[in-house]
Amino acid sequence: MLILGDKSVVSLDSLANGATVFEGNMQIIKSDNGQIHYVPLQTGKTNDAVVTNTVKTPRGGQYQLTLSDGTQVWLNAASSITYPTRFEGDRRIVSVSGEVYFEVAKNKEKPFVVNINDNNRVEVLGTHFNVNAYEDETVIKTTLLEGRVKVINKGASVILLPGQQAAGTQVNTNADLVQIMAWKNGVFSFEGKSLQQVLRELARWYDLTITYEKDIPDVKLRGEMGMNLNLSQVIKGLKSMDVNCHLQAGNQLVVLP
């Protein structure tokens, strides 16, 4: 969904490729590959109001867009980004929820700031990084692939270098970038993850409710699974990894001891 400044909603799935939506002094164009990007209108006006837009993905959906400064954004399932249709002032500020990957257009004069909540933000000049800020995860994780970022949490801050991940401000200097970015490449990666974490990811993609009949099984998962599999194939795959589960009415996945 694209939510415009007047709160009207555009279904991006229903919007035809090549279609244009006008918002203030911007054209919002859905390109032939299904992405949206922003192109300024040559109105001759210099005092047009800056309008804020939001893109939201549902469970089981992903989306890519290009902001007015050329920054590219990928949204994972059940995620959102709120941003101005054009950036003014001395900073480029956006707000996110869920999981979002950025390839920020370089501009040394205008840092790019990602607000996550009242206590957490990421500041960059131009770089590639991933933010995992789902509310059902225990900690916000920022992973740097290229460049440098400053991660700020409750007044404390840390600088990340490529290949590092901050959980809050605790730094892992040897993050598994392939696993962390698997979602962007259409894959669930199970390596090093708890069963609970894996099932939370599956729940967001397949719109599931997870129920544990008793204690959470102590199962070690490995490998990966394509995000293009249907749910019955996923459940079969989980069972092959010794996860005893079955699907009930209402898309409820029951996990047995």
C-alpha positions as CSV (number, residue, x, y, z in Angstrom):
1,M,0.0,0.0,0.0
2,L,1.1,3.6,-0.8
3,I,-0.4,6.1,1.7
4,L,-0.4,9.6,0.3
5,G,-0.2,12.8,2.2
6,D,-4.0,13.3,2.2
7,K,-4.3,9.7,3.7
8,S,-5.7,8.3,0.5
9,V,-4.4,4.7,-0.2
10,V,-3.1,3.4,-3.5
11,S,-2.9,-0.4,-3.9
12,L,0.5,-0.9,-5.5
13,D,-0.5,-4.4,-6.6
14,S,-3.5,-3.0,-8.5
15,L,-1.7,0.0,-10.0
16,A,-0.6,-0.8,-13.5
17,N,3.0,-0.8,-14.5
18,G,3.8,2.6,-16.2
19,A,1.0,4.4,-14.3
20,T,1.7,7.7,-12.6
21,V,0.3,9.2,-9.4
22,F,0.7,13.0,-8.8
23,E,1.5,14.1,-5.3
24,G,2.4,17.8,-4.8
25,N,5.3,18.6,-7.0
26,M,6.2,15.0,-7.6
27,Q,5.3,12.3,-10.1
28,I,5.1,8.8,-8.5
29,I,5.8,6.4,-11.3
30,K,5.4,2.7,-11.2
31,S,8.0,1.4,-13.6
32,D,7.8,-1.7,-15.8
33,N,9.5,-3.8,-13.1
34,G,6.8,-3.0,-10.6
35,Q,8.8,-0.6,-8.4
36,I,7.9,3.0,-7.7
37,H,10.2,6.0,-7.9
38,Y,9.8,9.8,-7.5
39,V,10.4,12.3,-10.3
40,P,10.1,16.1,-9.6
41,L,7.6,18.0,-11.7
42,Q,8.9,21.0,-13.5
43,T,6.3,23.4,-12.2
44,G,8.4,26.5,-11.8
45,K,7.2,26.8,-8.2
46,T,9.7,26.8,-5.4
47,N,7.4,26.9,-2.4
48,D,5.3,23.7,-2.9
49,A,4.6,22.0,0.4
50,V,6.6,18.9,1.2
51,V,4.3,15.9,1.4
52,T,4.9,12.8,3.5
53,N,4.2,9.3,2.0
54,T,4.2,5.8,3.5
55,V,4.7,2.4,1.9
56,K,3.5,-0.6,3.8
57,T,3.8,-4.3,3.0
58,P,1.4,-6.9,4.4
59,R,2.4,-10.3,5.8
60,G,3.7,-12.3,2.8
61,G,4.6,-9.2,0.8
62,Q,7.8,-7.4,-0.2
63,Y,8.4,-4.2,-2.1
64,Q,11.1,-2.0,-3.5
65,L,11.0,1.8,-4.1
66,T,13.4,4.6,-5.0
67,L,13.2,7.8,-3.0
68,S,13.5,11.3,-4.5
69,D,17.2,11.5,-3.8
70,G,17.9,8.2,-5.5
71,T,18.1,6.1,-2.4
72,Q,16.8,2.5,-3.0
73,V,14.7,0.8,-0.4
74,W,13.6,-2.8,0.0
75,L,10.8,-3.7,2.4
76,N,10.4,-7.2,3.9
77,A,7.0,-8.6,4.9
78,A,4.9,-6.6,7.4
79,S,7.2,-3.6,7.2
80,S,6.8,0.1,6.5
81,I,8.7,3.3,5.6
82,T,7.5,6.9,6.0
83,Y,9.4,9.6,4.0
84,P,9.0,13.0,2.4
85,T,8.4,13.2,-1.3
86,R,11.4,15.4,-1.5
87,F,14.2,16.1,1.1
88,E,14.7,19.6,2.4
89,G,16.9,21.0,5.1
90,D,20.3,19.6,6.1
91,R,19.2,16.0,6.7
92,R,17.3,13.3,4.9
93,I,15.0,11.7,7.5
94,V,12.8,8.6,7.1
95,S,11.0,6.4,9.6
96,V,10.7,2.6,9.4
97,S,9.2,-0.5,11.1
98,G,9.8,-4.1,10.4
99,E,12.8,-5.0,8.2
100,V,14.2,-2.6,5.6
101,Y,17.3,-2.7,3.5
102,F,18.8,0.6,2.2
103,E,21.2,1.6,-0.5
104,V,21.6,5.2,0.3
105,A,22.5,7.8,-2.4
106,K,25.7,9.5,-1.3
107,N,25.4,13.2,-0.3
108,K,28.1,14.4,2.2
109,E,26.2,17.6,2.7
110,K,22.9,16.0,3.7
111,P,23.2,12.9,6.0
112,F,20.5,10.2,5.8
113,V,18.7,9.4,9.1
114,V,16.6,6.4,9.7
115,N,14.3,6.8,12.8
116,I,13.2,3.5,14.2
117,N,11.5,4.6,17.4
118,D,12.0,7.3,20.1
119,N,15.2,5.7,21.3
120,N,16.8,4.2,18.2
121,R,18.0,5.7,14.9
122,V,20.7,5.1,12.3
123,E,22.7,8.0,10.7
124,V,24.6,7.6,7.4
125,L,26.1,9.6,4.5
126,G,25.9,7.0,1.8
127,T,26.0,3.3,2.4
128,H,24.2,-0.1,2.2
129,F,22.7,-1.5,5.4
130,N,19.8,-3.5,6.8
131,V,17.6,-2.7,9.8
132,N,15.5,-5.4,11.5
133,A,13.1,-3.7,13.9
134,Y,10.1,-6.0,14.1
135,E,8.2,-5.5,17.4
136,D,8.1,-9.2,18.1
137,E,11.9,-9.5,18.0
138,T,13.8,-8.9,21.3
139,V,16.3,-6.4,20.0
140,I,16.7,-4.0,17.0
141,K,19.5,-5.2,14.7
142,T,21.4,-3.0,12.2
143,T,23.8,-4.7,9.8
144,L,26.3,-2.8,7.6
145,L,27.3,-4.1,4.2
146,E,29.1,-1.1,2.8
147,G,30.3,2.3,4.1
148,R,29.8,3.4,7.7
149,V,26.9,4.1,9.9
150,K,26.3,5.4,13.4
151,V,23.8,3.4,15.4
152,I,22.2,5.4,18.3
153,N,20.3,3.6,21.1
154,K,19.0,5.5,24.2
155,G,21.7,8.1,23.9
156,A,24.6,5.6,23.4
157,S,26.1,5.2,20.0
158,V,28.4,3.0,18.1
159,I,30.1,3.2,14.6
160,L,29.7,0.1,12.4
161,L,32.2,-1.0,9.8
162,P,31.3,-3.3,6.9
163,G,30.5,-6.9,8.0
164,Q,29.4,-5.7,11.5
165,Q,26.0,-5.9,13.2
166,A,24.7,-3.9,16.1
167,A,22.1,-5.5,18.4
168,G,21.2,-2.3,20.2
169,T,24.8,-1.0,20.6
170,Q,26.4,-4.4,21.2
171,V,28.5,-5.1,18.1
172,N,29.1,-8.4,16.4
173,T,32.3,-7.9,14.3
174,N,31.7,-10.9,12.2
175,A,28.1,-10.9,11.1
176,D,26.8,-13.5,8.6
177,L,25.8,-11.2,5.8
178,V,24.6,-14.0,3.6
179,Q,22.2,-15.2,6.2
180,I,21.1,-11.7,7.3
181,M,20.3,-10.7,3.7
182,A,18.7,-14.0,2.6
183,W,15.2,-12.4,2.7
184,K,16.2,-9.9,0.0
185,N,17.3,-12.8,-2.2
186,G,14.0,-14.8,-1.7
187,V,15.4,-17.3,0.9
188,F,14.7,-18.2,4.5
189,S,18.1,-18.9,6.2
190,F,17.9,-21.1,9.3
191,E,21.6,-21.1,10.3
192,G,22.3,-20.0,13.8
193,K,18.6,-19.2,14.5
194,S,16.4,-20.5,17.3
195,L,13.2,-22.3,16.4
196,Q,11.2,-19.4,17.7
197,Q,13.0,-16.9,15.5
198,V,12.5,-19.1,12.4
199,L,8.8,-19.5,13.1
200,R,8.3,-15.8,13.6
201,E,9.8,-15.2,10.2
202,L,7.5,-17.9,8.7
203,A,4.5,-16.4,10.5
204,R,5.1,-13.0,8.9
205,W,5.4,-14.5,5.4
206,Y,2.6,-17.0,5.5
207,D,0.3,-15.0,7.8
208,L,0.4,-17.7,10.5
209,T,-0.4,-17.7,14.2
210,I,2.2,-19.9,16.1
211,T,1.0,-21.9,19.1
212,Y,3.3,-24.1,21.3
213,E,1.3,-26.9,22.8
214,K,3.8,-27.3,25.7
215,D,7.4,-26.2,26.0
216,I,9.3,-24.9,23.0
217,P,11.2,-27.8,21.4
218,D,15.0,-27.6,21.6
219,V,15.5,-28.2,17.9
220,K,18.6,-27.1,16.0
221,L,17.7,-26.0,12.5
222,R,20.1,-25.7,9.6
223,G,20.1,-24.9,5.9
224,E,17.7,-22.7,4.0
225,M,14.2,-22.7,2.3
226,G,12.9,-20.8,-0.7
227,M,10.3,-18.1,0.1
228,N,8.4,-19.3,-3.0
229,L,7.4,-22.6,-1.4
230,N,3.7,-23.1,-0.5
231,L,2.8,-23.6,3.1
232,S,2.3,-27.4,2.8
233,Q,5.9,-27.7,1.5
234,V,7.2,-25.5,4.3
235,I,5.5,-27.7,7.0
236,K,6.8,-30.8,5.3
237,G,10.3,-29.3,5.4
238,L,10.0,-28.4,9.1
239,K,8.9,-32.0,9.9
240,S,12.0,-33.3,8.0
241,M,14.1,-31.1,10.5
242,D,12.3,-32.8,13.5
243,V,9.8,-30.0,14.1
244,N,6.6,-31.8,15.1
245,C,3.8,-29.4,13.9
246,H,0.5,-29.3,12.1
247,L,-1.8,-26.7,10.7
248,Q,-5.2,-26.0,12.2
249,A,-8.1,-23.8,11.0
250,G,-7.5,-20.1,10.9
251,N,-3.9,-20.6,9.8
252,Q,-2.7,-21.6,13.2
253,L,0.5,-23.6,13.3
254,V,0.6,-25.8,16.4
255,V,4.0,-26.9,17.5
256,L,4.2,-30.1,19.5
257,P,6.9,-31.3,21.9
